[in-house]
Amino acid sequence: MRMTERRSQGSYDRECVRCPRLAQFLAATRAGHPDYWAKPVPSFGAADPRILIVGLAPGMHGANRTGRPFTGDHAGILLYHTLHEFGLASQPQGASADDGLTLRNARIANAVKCLPPGNKPLPQEIRSCNAYLASEISTLPQVRVYLALGRVAHDAVLMAKGVKRSEYVFGHAREHALPGEVVLLDSYHCSRYNTSTRRLTPQMFKDVVGRACVLARVSHV
C-alpha cells in the first residue's frame, strides 16, 4: 500500500462509489483500459506539508492512468518543473507513480478524486467528494498556504474550510486570508488549454509558486 493511501479512511477511499455517474464512468474506463489505475486517486506528497496544492480532478491519461496526481500528462509538466525549481520536488518530471519523485513541504490533492467525463465534475459530485478534502485538511495542521489551481479548486477549499465562498472571489495570484492564519492563493490551472493559449505562462505560474513559498515560509534549497 502506498504511503499516500495510509491516511485516515475519512480522507481517502479507494473503493468509493458515492457518485454513481463517476463510478460508472470509471468502470467503463477500466474495461477499455485494463492497465489504467481508473479508481479514486489519492493525494501525493509530504505528510506534513506547509503548502497544499489543490487541483481539479484526475486527467484521463494522466492521474487516472498512473494513480498519482498530475503524473503522466501535460498538466503535470509545468507543475512539477516549477515545484522542482523551488526545491519542493525532488525531480522536474513526473512520469509514473514509481519514478522516485518525492515532494518536500508540499502535498497535492484534488477537488474531485475520480475522473469526470469531459473533465467536468457536476456540482453535486464536487460537494460529495468535498468530505474527503475536508477530512484531509483537518489532518494537516502545518499547512500555511492552500494553492488552488482553478476556480473549482478555490471553491472546494472554501467549502472544506466551512467559509462563505461569496466573501472570497477567485482571481489569478489573488490572496485570501482565511481563519486560522492560513492563506488561500489562487492560480489558473496548469492545463494544456491554459498554457497553450498563454492564459497561464510559465513565469506567471513561477511567480505564484514563489509567492506560496514566501507565505508558507518555505526556503528554497
N, C-alpha and C positions, 0 to 999 in steps of 0.2 A: 504493500500500500504506500502511495506517495505521501510525503510529509504534508503536502497541501490538503490531503484528504483526511488527515488525522486531527481536524478541528472538531469542535463540538458538533453534534448532529444537527443542532439548530442552524448552523451556518452553511451546511452542505449536505445534500442527499443525492448520491449517485443514481438512485433509482426513482427520483422524483417524477411523478406523472400528474401533478396537481393542475397543469394546464393542458386540457385534452387536445387542443389543436397542435401545440408544440410536441406533445408526446407522440401523436400520430405522425407528425412530420419527421421526427427523429426515427421512428420505427421504419418509415419508408426510406429514409436516408441510409439506415443500417442495411436494409435489404439491397439497396442499389450500390452501396459502398461498404461491403463487409469488413474491410480493413480500416475503416474510419473509427474514431472514438465514438462519435454520434451519441453522446449522453450529456447530461449536465456537466459543464466544465468547471472544475474547482478553481479557486483563486490561486495565485502563484506569487512567491516572493518571501521576503523576510518575515519571520514570525513576530517580530517586534518593530514594525516599520514606523518611521516618522512621517512618511508620505504614503497615502493610499490613493492609487490611481484607479479611477472607475471608468470603464468603457461601456459600450452599448450592449453587445451580445456577441457570441462566437460567430466567426465567419464560416461559411460552408466548407471551404477548402483550407482554412487556417486552423483556428482553435477547435472547430468541430471535427477536423481530421486528426489533429495531433493531441488534443486533450489538454493543451496549455494555452492560456490567453495570449492573443496577438502573436502566435507562433505558426509560421509556415505560409503566410500570405503577405500581401502588400502592406496591409495596415500596420504590421509589426516592424517594417523596415525603419521608418523614421523613429518610431518609439524606442526600440532597443538601441539604435545607433546613438540617439540623444541621451538616453539613460547611461550608456557606457561613457559618453563624453564627460558626464558629470560624476562619474565614479559610482553610479547607482547600479550598474550591471557589470558583470564580470567579463562580458564579451559583447561586441557590437551587433551580432546577429542571433536570431532565434529560429532555428530550422526544424527542430523536433524536441519532444519532451525529454529526451535523454541526451541532449547535446552538451550537457555540463554547465549550461547557463545558470547563474545564481544572481539574486538581487541583494543589494545592501541598502538598508534604511528605506526600502520601498517595497510595496506589495501591489499586485494588480488584481482587481475584481471586476465583475461586470454587473450592470443593472439587471440583466436577464441572463441566466446561466445556460439556457438552451438555445440552439439555433432557431431563429424565427424565419418563416417563409419570406423571401424578399428582403431579409434583414430588417423587417419592420414588425416588432412585437406590438400586440394590441395593448391598450391601456390597462385592461384587466390583468393581462399577463405580467405587465410591469409591476402592478400592485401586488399580485400574488407572489412574485419572486422577491419582492422587497423585504419580506420577512427574513430571508437568508442574509441579505446585505445588512439589515439592521442588527441581526444576531452577530455577524462578524464584526461590525463596527463596535459593538459592545464589548468584544473581547480584545480590542486593540486600543488600550488607553494611551499608548505612547504617540499615536497619530496626532500631528500638529497641522497637517495640510491634507485636504481632500482635493485631488486634482481631477476634475470632471472633464472627460473627453466628450463634449457634445451636450446638447440640451437635455436629452433623455437621462444621461448620467447625472447631470446637475440636479434635475428634479428628483431622481432616485435617492441621491444623498440627502436632500432636504426631507424627503418622505421618511427615510430611515432615521434621521435625527429628530423627527417629530416637530419640525418647524414649518411655518406657513410659506408656501412657495411664492405667493404674491409679494412677499417682502424682499425677495432676492431674485432679481432679473438676470437671466443668462446673458453673457457677453464675453467675447474672447478677451482673455487677460484680465477680466474683471475679478476683483477680490471681494469676498463677503465674510465678515466677521460673524461666526456662529457662537452660540452659547458654549461655554466650556473652554474658552480661549483657543479655539481652533479656527482655521480659515478654509473656506471653500474657494478654490481658484479654478476659473473656467478656461477651457481651451476648445477651439474647434477640434473635432475628431480627426485623427490622422488617417482617414480613409483614402483610398485611391482617388475618389472623386475630388475631395478637398485638396489633396496635394497636386493632382494633375491640373486642376483649374487655378491653382495657386491661391485659392481662398486661404489655405494654410501653407506657408512657406517654411522651409527648414529653420530659417532664422526666427520666424515668429514662434515656432514651437520651442526652439532652444531658449528663447527669452522667457517663455512661460515656465519651462522646467527649471531654468536657473532661478527664477523668482520663487518657485516652490522650495528649492534648496535653501534660499535665504530665509524664507518664512519659517521653515522647519528647522533651521539652524543645523543644516547638514553640510559638513565640509566636503570639498572636492578633493578626493585622494586618487 
